């Protein structure tokens, strides 16, 4: 839908990932910064940031992040305000001490919007102000089958390495912004 232009120009992207992260992983390698590389933003939040960038096809250009370790060695709660390519604005909230599990990505376009899971499996679609009752989702292969098909030369990966690089640069900028307490430019793609 996004690639086909059904939503129009993307004007906003919001992501949420709230869960009982610290209750589930406290005391494990995930809470040791030297091993994990970061806390909940880096661990669970990465899925949300990946979904935001992958689905929109946009890259982050500037971020302003705040994190709260809540007495732990790694971040537990964080918020990020983002500028994305083309002037699109974004925001994200990640909580690792929520009382319940809630997650999703909301993408607002000039002609429609969608809300979907950061893990796939759910989709809400509005075209204009009308909710599409049965959105058409194209059939795809499983990630495992796509991997095999790529090795056999029968398919191309839907996730090129540049997406991983874009994600890594975003995460570096988020942590730098939180450390400095000011906006940070994200290293641009070198395409």
C-alpha positions as CSV (number, residue, x, y, z in Angstrom):
1,X,0.0,0.0,0.0
2,X,2.8,2.4,0.9
3,X,4.9,1.6,-2.1
4,X,1.9,1.8,-4.4
5,X,1.2,5.3,-3.1
6,X,-2.2,4.5,-1.6
7,X,-1.4,6.4,1.5
8,X,-0.1,9.4,-0.4
9,X,2.9,11.2,1.0
10,X,4.0,9.9,4.4
11,X,3.7,12.8,6.9
12,X,4.1,11.0,10.2
13,X,5.3,7.8,11.8
14,X,4.8,6.8,15.4
15,X,6.0,3.6,17.1
16,X,5.2,2.1,20.5
17,X,6.8,-0.8,22.3
18,X,5.8,-1.3,25.9
19,X,6.3,-4.5,27.8
20,X,7.6,-6.1,31.0
21,X,11.1,-6.2,29.7
22,X,13.1,-5.7,32.8
23,X,11.0,-8.1,34.8
24,X,11.7,-10.8,32.1
25,X,15.4,-10.1,31.4
26,X,16.7,-8.5,34.6
27,X,20.0,-10.1,35.7
28,X,20.7,-11.6,32.2
29,X,23.3,-10.5,29.6
30,X,20.7,-8.2,28.1
31,X,21.2,-5.8,31.1
32,X,25.0,-5.8,30.9
33,X,25.9,-2.8,28.6
34,X,29.3,-4.2,27.7
35,X,27.7,-7.3,26.3
36,X,24.3,-6.1,25.1
37,X,25.3,-2.7,23.6
38,X,22.2,-1.1,25.1
39,X,19.0,-1.7,27.0
40,X,15.4,-1.9,26.0
41,X,15.7,0.7,23.2
42,X,18.4,-1.5,21.7
43,X,16.8,-4.8,22.3
44,X,13.0,-4.6,21.8
45,X,13.0,-1.0,20.5
46,X,15.1,-2.1,17.5
47,X,12.2,-4.2,16.2
48,X,10.0,-1.1,16.3
49,X,12.6,1.2,14.7
50,X,13.2,-1.4,12.0
51,X,9.5,-1.6,11.2
52,X,9.2,2.2,11.1
53,X,12.1,2.5,8.6
54,X,11.4,-0.6,6.6
55,X,7.7,0.0,6.0
56,X,8.1,3.7,5.1
57,X,11.3,3.3,3.1
58,X,12.5,6.4,4.9
59,X,15.8,7.0,6.8
60,X,16.3,9.1,9.9
61,X,18.2,12.3,9.5
62,X,18.0,13.8,13.1
63,X,17.0,12.4,16.5
64,X,16.4,13.9,19.9
65,X,16.2,11.1,22.6
66,X,15.6,10.9,26.3
67,X,16.3,7.7,28.3
68,X,15.7,6.7,31.8
69,X,17.6,3.7,33.3
70,X,15.4,3.6,36.3
71,X,18.3,2.6,38.5
72,X,19.6,-0.1,36.1
73,X,22.9,-0.2,34.1
74,X,20.9,0.0,30.8
75,X,18.0,2.1,29.5
76,X,14.6,0.9,30.5
77,X,12.4,3.7,29.1
78,X,13.0,6.0,26.2
79,X,11.4,8.5,23.9
80,X,12.7,9.6,20.5
81,X,11.7,12.5,18.3
82,X,12.8,12.0,14.7
83,X,13.2,13.9,11.4
84,X,13.0,11.5,8.5
85,X,14.0,11.9,4.9
86,X,11.6,14.1,2.9
87,X,10.6,16.1,6.0
88,X,8.5,13.3,7.6
89,X,8.3,13.5,11.3
90,X,8.4,10.6,13.7
91,X,8.2,9.7,17.3
92,X,8.8,6.6,19.4
93,X,8.1,5.4,22.9
94,X,9.8,2.3,24.4
95,X,9.0,1.1,27.9
96,X,10.6,-1.9,29.5
97,X,8.7,-1.7,32.8
98,X,5.1,-1.6,31.5
99,X,2.3,-3.5,33.3
100,X,1.2,-4.9,29.9
101,X,2.4,-5.6,26.4
102,X,1.5,-3.1,23.7
103,X,3.2,-2.4,20.5
104,X,2.7,-1.1,17.0
105,X,3.6,1.3,14.3
106,X,1.2,4.0,13.0
107,X,1.9,5.5,9.6
108,X,0.0,8.6,8.5
109,X,-0.1,9.7,4.9
110,X,-1.9,12.5,3.0
111,X,-4.5,10.1,1.6
112,X,-4.7,7.3,4.2
113,X,-3.0,5.6,7.2
114,X,-2.2,2.2,8.6
115,X,-1.5,0.7,12.0
116,X,0.4,-2.5,12.1
117,X,2.4,-4.7,14.5
118,X,6.1,-4.3,14.8
119,X,6.3,-8.1,14.5
120,X,3.8,-8.5,11.6
121,X,0.5,-10.3,11.8
122,X,-2.0,-7.4,12.2
123,X,-3.1,-4.5,10.0
124,X,-5.6,-1.7,10.2
125,X,-6.0,0.5,7.1
126,X,-7.9,3.8,6.6
127,X,-8.3,5.3,3.2
128,X,-9.2,8.9,3.8
129,X,-11.5,8.7,6.8
130,X,-13.0,5.4,5.9
131,X,-11.7,2.2,7.6
132,X,-11.0,-0.5,5.1
133,X,-12.7,-3.6,6.6
134,X,-10.7,-6.2,4.7
135,X,-7.4,-4.8,3.6
136,X,-5.7,-6.8,0.9
137,X,-2.3,-8.1,2.0
138,X,-0.2,-9.6,-0.7
139,X,0.9,-13.2,-0.1
140,X,4.6,-13.5,0.8
141,X,6.9,-16.4,1.6
142,X,8.2,-17.0,5.1
143,X,11.5,-15.5,6.0
144,X,13.0,-19.0,6.1
145,X,11.7,-19.8,2.6
146,X,13.0,-16.5,1.3
147,X,16.4,-17.2,2.8
148,X,16.5,-20.5,1.0
149,X,15.2,-19.0,-2.3
150,X,17.9,-16.3,-2.1
151,X,20.7,-18.9,-1.7
152,X,19.3,-20.8,-4.7
153,X,19.1,-17.6,-6.7
154,X,15.3,-17.8,-7.0
155,X,14.6,-14.6,-5.1
156,X,16.1,-11.3,-3.9
157,X,16.1,-10.4,-0.2
158,X,13.5,-7.9,0.8
159,X,15.9,-6.6,3.5
160,X,19.2,-5.5,1.9
161,X,22.2,-4.8,4.1
162,X,21.7,-1.1,3.8
163,X,18.6,-1.4,6.1
164,X,20.8,-2.9,8.8
165,X,23.4,-0.1,8.3
166,X,20.6,2.5,8.5
167,X,19.3,0.9,11.7
168,X,22.8,0.8,13.3
169,X,23.3,4.5,12.5
170,X,19.9,5.4,14.0
171,X,20.7,3.5,17.2
172,X,24.1,5.2,17.5
173,X,22.5,8.6,17.1
174,X,19.7,7.8,19.6
175,X,22.2,6.9,22.3
176,X,24.5,9.9,21.5
177,X,21.5,12.3,21.7
178,X,20.5,10.9,25.0
179,X,24.0,11.2,26.3
180,X,24.4,14.8,25.1
181,X,20.9,15.9,25.9
182,X,20.5,17.5,22.4
183,X,19.5,16.7,18.9
184,X,22.0,14.6,16.8
185,X,22.3,14.2,13.1
186,X,22.1,10.6,11.8
187,X,24.9,9.6,9.5
188,X,23.5,9.7,6.0
189,X,23.3,6.8,3.6
190,X,26.2,6.7,1.1
191,X,24.3,5.5,-1.9
